[in-house]
Amino acid sequence: MSQQSAEKELAALREEIEEIDQDIVELIARRTYVADSVAQVKAEHDLPTTDESQEDVVMDRAGHNAERFEVDSNLVKAIFRLLIELNKVEQRENR
């Protein structure tokens, strides 16, 4: 493979990563919007911000999806823990 063709291949792969990164941010925004809706329902019905059983369900699902797509389960769970914590902080601030 010539250096020029390698550079073209790298450029195409980097463009694909850029598109995936944008998709990830869009999905995080969607998830945050829905989590905000959950927080509103909780506030309207005076329910606690934290629901550990639901968090366990989310973490289990994240682990299963990681295995399904052959991605490191610890990495995926760490990302989901961060998303959950960010949502909880936001819920507390908006109460």
N, CA, C and O atoms as a DFTB+ gen file, in Angstrom:
380 C
 N C O
     1  1       0.847      -1.175       0.000
     2  2       0.000       0.000       0.000
     3  2       0.890       1.235       0.000
     4  3       1.807       1.349       0.813
     5  1       0.620       2.139      -0.898
     6  2       1.415       3.358      -0.953
     7  2       1.024       4.292       0.187
     8  3      -0.044       4.159       0.785
     9  1       1.902       5.225       0.467
    10  2       1.632       6.176       1.550
    11  2       0.390       7.006       1.223
    12  3      -0.398       7.329       2.112
    13  1       0.218       7.350      -0.054
    14  2      -0.940       8.160      -0.461
    15  2      -2.254       7.396      -0.235
    16  3      -3.231       7.964       0.253
    17  1      -2.270       6.112      -0.591
    18  2      -3.495       5.337      -0.387
    19  2      -3.738       5.098       1.113
    20  3      -4.887       5.050       1.552
    21  1      -2.670       4.950       1.888
    22  2      -2.810       4.796       3.335
    23  2      -3.400       6.068       3.941
    24  3      -4.249       5.998       4.829
    25  1      -2.956       7.222       3.466
    26  2      -3.481       8.493       3.975
    27  2      -4.955       8.649       3.626
    28  3      -5.734       9.146       4.438
    29  1      -5.349       8.224       2.414
    30  2      -6.762       8.279       2.026
    31  2      -7.595       7.358       2.889
    32  3      -8.693       7.719       3.314
    33  1      -7.073       6.161       3.153
    34  2      -7.795       5.210       3.992
    35  2      -7.955       5.758       5.406
    36  3      -9.030       5.661       5.999
    37  1      -6.868       6.341       5.948
    38  2      -6.944       6.934       7.282
    39  2      -7.942       8.082       7.325
    40  3      -8.702       8.214       8.285
    41  1      -7.941       8.908       6.291
    42  2      -8.871      10.036       6.244
    43  2     -10.316       9.537       6.240
    44  3     -11.169      10.098       6.927
    45  1     -10.591       8.489       5.471
    46  2     -11.944       7.933       5.416
    47  2     -12.344       7.338       6.764
    48  3     -13.477       7.515       7.210
    49  1     -11.423       6.640       7.406
    50  2     -11.710       6.052       8.715
    51  2     -11.938       7.137       9.764
    52  3     -12.820       7.011      10.613
    53  1     -11.149       8.190       9.703
    54  2     -11.320       9.292      10.665
    55  2     -12.643      10.010      10.448
    56  3     -13.275      10.460      11.404
    57  1     -13.059      10.116       9.196
    58  2     -14.356      10.714       8.894
    59  2     -15.484       9.853       9.473
    60  3     -16.462      10.374      10.007
    61  1     -15.333       8.535       9.361
    62  2     -16.330       7.633       9.925
    63  2     -16.381       7.771      11.447
    64  3     -17.464       7.781      12.032
    65  1     -15.221       7.878      12.086
    66  2     -15.186       8.084      13.538
    67  2     -15.867       9.398      13.907
    68  3     -16.595       9.463      14.897
    69  1     -15.635      10.435      13.124
    70  2     -16.267      11.732      13.384
    71  2     -17.794      11.604      13.334
    72  3     -18.490      12.172      14.175
    73  1     -18.311      10.865      12.359
    74  2     -19.755      10.652      12.244
    75  2     -20.279       9.859      13.446
    76  3     -21.334      10.179      13.992
    77  1     -19.546       8.836      13.850
    78  2     -19.944       8.030      15.005
    79  2     -19.943       8.888      16.266
    80  3     -20.863       8.797      17.079
    81  1     -18.921       9.718      16.434
    82  2     -18.841      10.604      17.600
    83  2     -20.059      11.525      17.650
    84  3     -20.623      11.759      18.719
    85  1     -20.459      12.044      16.495
    86  2     -21.640      12.908      16.439
    87  2     -22.889      12.114      16.837
    88  3     -23.739      12.615      17.572
    89  1     -22.994      10.883      16.352
    90  2     -24.128      10.026      16.722
    91  2     -24.153       9.778      18.228
    92  3     -25.216       9.806      18.848
    93  1     -22.983       9.537      18.812
    94  2     -22.901       9.289      20.257
    95  2     -23.401      10.508      21.024
    96  3     -24.176      10.371      21.970
    97  1     -22.967      11.692      20.624
    98  2     -23.390      12.918      21.313
    99  2     -24.897      13.113      21.156
   100  3     -25.577      13.516      22.100
   101  1     -25.414      12.827      19.963
   102  2     -26.854      12.946      19.739
   103  2     -27.624      11.978      20.652
   104  3     -28.649      12.345      21.226
   105  1     -27.131      10.758      20.781
   106  2     -27.787       9.775      21.647
   107  2     -27.707      10.181      23.118
   108  3     -28.658       9.967      23.870
   109  1     -26.586      10.762      23.534
   110  2     -26.468      11.248      24.912
   111  2     -27.479      12.366      25.146
   112  3     -28.111      12.427      26.200
   113  1     -27.630      13.250      24.162
   114  2     -28.604      14.340      24.285
   115  2     -30.023      13.784      24.392
   116  3     -30.812      14.256      25.211
   117  1     -30.352      12.789      23.576
   118  2     -31.679      12.153      23.645
   119  2     -31.898      11.503      24.996
   120  3     -32.965      11.635      25.595
   121  1     -30.873      10.794      25.475
   122  2     -30.987      10.111      26.763
   123  2     -31.179      11.130      27.889
   124  3     -31.981      10.910      28.796
   125  1     -30.453      12.232      27.831
   126  2     -30.566      13.279      28.844
   127  2     -31.957      13.890      28.834
   128  3     -32.530      14.151      29.892
   129  1     -32.504      14.120      27.640
   130  2     -33.850      14.680      27.520
   131  2     -34.874      13.751      28.177
   132  3     -35.732      14.203      28.935
   133  1     -34.780      12.458      27.884
   134  2     -35.717      11.491      28.467
   135  2     -35.513      11.402      29.975
   136  3     -36.485      11.324      30.725
   137  1     -34.264      11.411      30.425
   138  2     -33.986      11.379      31.864
   139  2     -34.572      12.613      32.553
   140  3     -35.060      12.520      33.679
   141  1     -34.526      13.766      31.881
   142  2     -35.146      14.977      32.435
   143  2     -36.656      14.799      32.561
   144  3     -37.263      15.271      33.522
   145  1     -37.256      14.120      31.594
   146  2     -38.698      13.837      31.653
   147  2     -39.005      12.914      32.820
   148  3     -40.005      13.103      33.512
   149  1     -38.156      11.916      33.048
   150  2     -38.311      11.021      34.195
   151  2     -38.235      11.849      35.483
   152  3     -39.029      11.643      36.401
   153  1     -37.297      12.769      35.549
   154  2     -37.134      13.608      36.742
   155  2     -38.381      14.452      36.985
   156  3     -38.787      14.643      38.132
   157  1     -38.987      14.956      35.918
   158  2     -40.213      15.759      36.073
   159  2     -41.346      14.920      36.660
   160  3     -42.073      15.372      37.545
   161  1     -41.488      13.700      36.158
   162  2     -42.528      12.800      36.682
   163  2     -42.257      12.499      38.156
   164  3     -43.176      12.512      38.976
   165  1     -41.003      12.232      38.486
   166  2     -40.647      11.956      39.879
   167  2     -40.986      13.153      40.767
   168  3     -41.537      12.988      41.855
   169  1     -40.653      14.363      40.298
   170  2     -40.909      15.570      41.078
   171  2     -42.414      15.793      41.252
   172  3     -42.869      16.151      42.339
   173  1     -43.180      15.583      40.187
   174  2     -44.632      15.784      40.253
   175  2     -45.295      14.829      41.239
   176  3     -46.307      15.171      41.851
   177  1     -44.737      13.651      41.392
   178  2     -45.328      12.636      42.265
   179  2     -44.536      12.447      43.553
   180  3     -44.738      11.479      44.286
   181  1     -43.630      13.391      43.815
   182  2     -42.812      13.390      45.032
   183  2     -42.107      12.046      45.252
   184  3     -42.075      11.517      46.363
   185  1     -41.547      11.513      44.171
   186  2     -40.787      10.263      44.231
   187  2     -39.310      10.571      44.426
   188  3     -38.852      11.637      44.016
   189  1     -38.552       9.669      45.038
   190  2     -37.124       9.921      45.247
   191  2     -36.359      10.033      43.929
   192  3     -36.710       9.397      42.934
   193  1     -35.325      10.840      43.942
   194  2     -34.486      11.022      42.762
   195  2     -33.786       9.728      42.388
   196  3     -33.679       9.385      41.211
   197  1     -33.308       9.010      43.403
   198  2     -32.529       7.794      43.169
   199  2     -33.426       6.566      43.233
   200  3     -34.231       6.403      44.150
   201  1     -33.261       5.704      42.229
   202  2     -33.986       4.433      42.185
   203  2     -32.940       3.363      41.895
   204  3     -32.645       3.053      40.741
   205  1     -32.383       2.800      42.982
   206  2     -31.265       1.864      42.832
   207  2     -31.639       0.614      42.045
   208  3     -30.807       0.080      41.312
   209  1     -32.880       0.138      42.182
   210  2     -33.269      -1.061      41.430
   211  2     -33.281      -0.771      39.936
   212  3     -32.898      -1.623      39.134
   213  1     -33.721       0.432      39.556
   214  2     -33.707       0.803      38.135
   215  2     -32.270       0.982      37.643
   216  3     -31.948       0.615      36.513
   217  1     -31.416       1.542      38.483
   218  2     -30.006       1.682      38.112
   219  2     -29.382       0.312      37.880
   220  3     -28.590       0.137      36.954
   221  1     -29.738      -0.664      38.722
   222  2     -29.232      -2.030      38.541
   223  2     -29.692      -2.607      37.207
   224  3     -28.923      -3.272      36.512
   225  1     -30.955      -2.349      36.851
   226  2     -31.492      -2.822      35.569
   227  2     -30.702      -2.215      34.411
   228  3     -30.340      -2.911      33.462
   229  1     -30.439      -0.916      34.500
   230  2     -29.690      -0.221      33.443
   231  2     -28.279      -0.797      33.328
   232  3     -27.787      -1.028      32.223
   233  1     -27.631      -1.027      34.470
   234  2     -26.264      -1.550      34.445
   235  2     -26.218      -2.974      33.901
   236  3     -25.311      -3.325      33.146
   237  1     -27.200      -3.796      34.285
   238  2     -27.265      -5.158      33.754
   239  2     -27.456      -5.135      32.244
   240  3     -26.808      -5.880      31.508
   241  1     -28.357      -4.265      31.795
   242  2     -28.619      -4.148      30.357
   243  2     -27.361      -3.678      29.624
   244  3     -27.053      -4.170      28.538
   245  1     -26.644      -2.735      30.210
   246  2     -25.403      -2.240      29.598
   247  2     -24.392      -3.377      29.471
   248  3     -23.723      -3.510      28.447
   249  1     -24.286      -4.196      30.522
   250  2     -23.365      -5.330      30.482
   251  2     -23.735      -6.339      29.410
   252  3     -22.867      -6.831      28.689
   253  1     -25.025      -6.649      29.300
   254  2     -25.484      -7.594      28.278
   255  2     -25.232      -7.045      26.874
   256  3     -24.793      -7.772      25.983
   257  1     -25.513      -5.762      26.688
   258  2     -25.278      -5.157      25.369
   259  2     -23.797      -5.128      25.028
   260  3     -23.416      -5.318      23.873
   261  1     -22.968      -4.890      26.029
   262  2     -21.516      -4.905      25.794
   263  2     -21.084      -6.280      25.301
   264  3     -20.331      -6.401      24.335
   265  1     -21.576      -7.311      25.980
   266  2     -21.230      -8.680      25.573
   267  2     -21.754      -8.977      24.171
   268  3     -21.065      -9.594      23.359
   269  1     -22.959      -8.539      23.899
   270  2     -23.588      -8.779      22.596
   271  2     -22.769      -8.182      21.457
   272  3     -22.633      -8.783      20.391
   273  1     -22.227      -6.992      21.700
   274  2     -21.454      -6.306      20.666
   275  2     -19.948      -6.486      20.832
   276  3     -19.152      -5.831      20.159
   277  1     -19.569      -7.391      21.746
   278  2     -18.162      -7.713      21.983
   279  2     -17.316      -6.478      22.311
   280  3     -16.249      -6.247      21.743
   281  1     -17.853      -5.694      23.263
   282  2     -17.160      -4.511      23.755
   283  2     -16.864      -4.763      25.232
   284  3     -17.629      -5.447      25.912
   285  1     -15.773      -4.221      25.720
   286  2     -15.395      -4.415      27.112
   287  2     -16.524      -3.973      28.047
   288  3     -16.904      -2.802      28.072
   289  1     -17.042      -4.915      28.803
   290  2     -18.170      -4.679      29.696
   291  2     -17.842      -3.643      30.775
   292  3     -18.690      -2.816      31.109
   293  1     -16.638      -3.677      31.317
   294  2     -16.248      -2.705      32.344
   295  2     -16.245      -1.285      31.796
   296  3     -16.659      -0.348      32.479
   297  1     -15.780      -1.131      30.571
   298  2     -15.767       0.193      29.943
   299  2     -17.193       0.698      29.746
   300  3     -17.501       1.841      30.086
   301  1     -18.054      -0.144      29.203
   302  2     -19.437       0.254      28.947
   303  2     -20.136       0.598      30.267
   304  3     -20.843       1.602      30.349
   305  1     -19.943      -0.224      31.287
   306  2     -20.575       0.042      32.576
   307  2     -20.052       1.334      33.193
   308  3     -20.809       2.065      33.831
   309  1     -18.775       1.621      33.012
   310  2     -18.217       2.881      33.531
   311  2     -18.876       4.079      32.853
   312  3     -19.189       5.074      33.507
   313  1     -19.083       3.981      31.559
   314  2     -19.744       5.069      30.823
   315  2     -21.173       5.249      31.327
   316  3     -21.625       6.374      31.542
   317  1     -21.881       4.137      31.512
   318  2     -23.263       4.234      31.988
   319  2     -23.331       4.745      33.422
   320  3     -24.249       5.489      33.765
   321  1     -22.372       4.356      34.270
   322  2     -22.338       4.906      35.634
   323  2     -22.199       6.431      35.588
   324  3     -22.850       7.156      36.340
   325  1     -21.342       6.888      34.693
   326  2     -21.152       8.336      34.541
   327  2     -22.437       9.003      34.059
   328  3     -22.825      10.045      34.588
   329  1     -23.099       8.421      33.067
   330  2     -24.353       8.987      32.574
   331  2     -25.405       9.044      33.678
   332  3     -26.101      10.048      33.826
   333  1     -25.517       7.969      34.448
   334  2     -26.485       7.926      35.544
   335  2     -26.167       9.001      36.582
   336  3     -27.065       9.715      37.031
   337  1     -24.910       9.118      36.961
   338  2     -24.519      10.118      37.962
   339  2     -24.793      11.533      37.461
   340  3     -25.277      12.374      38.218
   341  1     -24.491      11.798      36.206
   342  2     -24.751      13.128      35.646
   343  2     -26.240      13.435      35.674
   344  3     -26.637      14.554      36.001
   345  1     -27.072      12.448      35.332
   346  2     -28.519      12.653      35.369
   347  2     -29.009      12.902      36.791
   348  3     -29.880      13.745      37.006
   349  1     -28.453      12.170      37.770
   350  2     -28.874      12.361      39.164
   351  2     -28.498      13.746      39.662
   352  3     -29.288      14.395      40.348
   353  1     -27.311      14.200      39.327
   354  2     -26.881      15.544      39.732
   355  2     -27.823      16.579      39.141
   356  3     -28.255      17.499      39.835
   357  1     -28.139      16.435      37.874
   358  2     -29.033      17.378      37.201
   359  2     -30.431      17.344      37.834
   360  3     -31.058      18.388      38.014
   361  1     -30.918      16.143      38.171
   362  2     -32.232      16.022      38.796
   363  2     -32.255      16.740      40.145
   364  3     -33.216      17.438      40.472
   365  1     -31.188      16.562      40.922
   366  2     -31.124      17.201      42.238
   367  2     -31.084      18.725      42.100
   368  3     -31.721      19.440      42.874
   369  1     -30.333      19.216      41.114
   370  2     -30.205      20.663      40.927
   371  2     -31.525      21.283      40.477
   372  3     -31.795      22.445      40.780
   373  1     -32.342      20.529      39.763
   374  2     -33.597      21.064      39.242
   375  2     -34.773      20.920      40.197
   376  3     -35.883      21.339      39.869
   377  1     -34.555      20.344      41.359
   378  2     -35.651      20.180      42.328
   379  2     -35.820      21.405      43.179
   380  3     -36.695      21.440      44.044
